[in-house]
């Protein structure tokens, strides 16, 4: 059954070695969903960086509401990546001022403590317009955030790898150790007992 106000929520950065896990929540009515679908909106993974960025303004203009939230590396290490992901999703949803008719959650896990009806959707970023829109906002925001972090921590090549475990990133971890933005509970980051604050100028 179609509902008037669908909220789609998706995350990005779950498998990265550093930086936050970021979630976006996007609320669309039937007209908004139709407009984005007619325009050819697709999930973020199917789009180039330039295409994703070009979709940000249309999504934000068409959406009834949207919000981006995150869980930081310390929260990921404290609660584990799944619980931190669900926490970031919950934060994004609860920041929406008006309650949606239903929350469409990308993946197979329901969000604990959510006061709204919700439906987990496996592969939802490919099948639900509201989730696809959320995936784009989350991806662009996190990529921009990692680009900013790359200026402070240049040795990890974050502009290219976005915090994921590329060979260059893993080599930097072995050479310099982890920084304060790394997820120390992730095995590739457990290469040194001492965190190395590799800020700009240390390369």
Buried (B, 14 or more C-beta within 10 A) or exposed (E): EEBEBBBBBBBBBBEBBBBBBBBBBBBBBEEBBEBBEEEEBBBBEEBEEEEBBEBBEBBEEBBBBBBBBBBBBBBBBEBEBEBBBBBBBBBBBBEBEEBBBBBBBBBEEEBEEBEBEBEBBEEBBBEBBBBBBBBBBBBBBBBEBBEEBBEBBBBBBBBEBBBBBBEEBBEBBEEBBBBBBBBBBBEBBEBBEEBBEBBEEEE
